[in-house]
Amino acid sequence: MPHPEIPQLVTPRLRLRAMTRADWPAYAALMMSDRARFMGGPFDRPRAWGMFCADHAQWDLLGCGALMIEDRTTGQALGQVAVNGGPLFPEWELGWLLYPAAEGRGLAFEAASALRDWARETRRLPTLVSYVDAGNHRSRRLAERLGAVQDATAPRPDPADLVYRHFGTPQGTAEGAGMG
C-alpha cells in the first residue's frame, strides 16, 4: 500500500490530527497509569513507547492508525481515537482513550463518530468493531451510543472482550485486518 496521507478530521469542537512527539508525555502518563487497565495495562515506559510508535506506524503500513483528539479552541490534546488493524486484530477496530480532564463532555463520542464515518465513507473498510473489556462500563455505553451492537460470534483478540459491531459482517475478513 502506498504511504497514505494521514487525514485531519474536524468536528464542531475537535480537530483529529496526526500524532507528534509532543503528544508522548500525556500519552505515556495515561498508559503507565491504572487508567490503562482496560487496555491490558498499566504498561511500563518501553511498552507504552512501542504502542505510541505502532499507533503512528499503522498509517504507513495499513492506511489507518491513531489520531490525536485536539480541542479546536485551545489546541490542547485531549486523548486519542484510532482505527487499528494488523496481526493483533481479527477485524478493523475503532478504539478511543481520553485524558482525565477531557471526560464527561461527549468528546469521545464526537471523535469516534467522525473517525467511524471516515472509516466507512472514505477508507471504505468492510467491517469495523470495538473490542471492549467487559468491566469498562463507560466504553460499553459509548459503543452503544455510537450505534454499535454486541456481536457474540465475532472473533476477538482477547476471549474475555466484548465485541461491538459498528458496521459490516465478519464473513470474508481475515485474521490480521488490513494485512491482506
N, C-alpha and C positions, 0 to 999 in steps of 0.2 A: 504494500500500500504506500503511495507517495506520502510525504510528510504533509499532513493537512494543517491548515491554519487553525489555531485554537480560537474558537469563537468567543466573542464578547456578547453577552445577552443582557438586555436592560429591561427592568421591570419598573413599576411606579416608584419603588423605594430603593431598589438594589441595582448593582452592576455585578454581573458574574463574569469574572475575568481570569486570565491565566495566572498561575501561581508565580511568585517571585521569591527570591532569597529572603526578603524582608518578612515574608509570611511564616518563616520557620519558627521563630521563638514562641509565638502564640500556639501554633500547631503542636510543637513539642510539649509545651506545658499541658495541653489537653490530653495528648496521647500518653504522657507519663503519669497522669493522674488517675484517680479512681473513676473519673467520668468516662474513661475508655473501657470500663469493664464489660459493656455490652458489645464491644468490638473485639474481645479477646484480650484486652489489656488489664491493667496498665502495662505499658511497654517500656523497656529501657531505651536510653537515648539512641544507641546504634539502630535498634529495630524501628524506632519512630522515624529516624532519618531515612532508612530504607523504604518505609511506607510513603514518606513525603516524596522521595525521588520517584518511586513507582507510580504514584498518583499523577505526576507530571509526564513521565515517560510513556504512559499509555497513549497519549496523544500521537506521538510519532509511531508507535508500534501498532495501535489498534484504531486510530481515528476517533477515540473517545478518551475521557480521563476526567480529572478533577478541575473544578473552577472555584476560585475563592469567592465568597459572598462578601461584597463590599457595600457599605452604606453610601448611596449616591451623594448625599449632602456632605458628610464628614470625611469620606474616604477611608473610614475605619474598616478593617477586616473583621467580619462577624462570624466566620465559620467557612464551611466548605460544602459543596454539593458535587456529586460525581456520577458518571456512568462508567462502571467498571466492567472489564472483560478479562479474557485471558485464561490461563490454565487453573486459576483458583476459583473460577465461577462457571457453573454449568450453563448459565444464561447471562445475558446482559443485566447488570444490576444498577439500580438507582439508589444511591446512598447519600446521607447527609450527616453533618455534625455542626452544632452551633457552639460558640463560646458562651460561657455562663451569662455574661451581661446582655447577650442578644436574645435570650429565651423569653417566651411568653408574649411575643408581639406578632406572631404569624409570619415571621421571616423565613423559617424553614419551608413552610407551605409555599410561599411566594417563589422562593428559589427553586425548590424541587418541581413545582408546576412548570416553570419556564424551561428547565432542563429536560423534563419528561417530554414536553411538547417539541423541543428541539430534536430529541432522540427519535420521536415518531415522524415528525414532518420534514425535518431537514436531513438528518442522518439516515432516516428510514430503516431503523432497526426492526427486525422481525418480531422480537419479544422484548419485554422489559419487566423485571421483577425487583422487589426489595427483599433482602434476607434480613429478618428482624429477630433478635433474641426475644424469646417468649416473655421474659421478665421486663423488657423495655416497653412499658405501657405508653409512654409518650410517643415513641416511634411507631408503635402499633396504631395509635389514634391518628397520627399524621398520615400513615399509609392509607388508612381508611378514608380520611378526609380528602386525600388525593384521588379517591375513587377506586383504589386497588382492592381486590378481593383475595382472600386466602385461597391458596391452591395447595391442598394437602398432598397431591400426587406429584408435584414438581420436584425435580432433583434439587439438592441443596448442598452447599459446601460443608455445612455442619448439620448433622442429623437432628439436632435439637432446635435449629432455627425454624421460624415460621416463614413461609414464602407468600408474599403479597404480589399478585399479578396486576400490573398496570395495563398491559396490552399484549396480544399475541398468545399463541399456544405453544407448549414445549415440543410438539411434533416437529421434527426436522432440525432441531437445534443440536449442536454438537457440544460435548464437554469442551470447555475452553472457549467460551464465547469470543467471537472475533478472531479466532486463530485459524479459521478455515476458509 
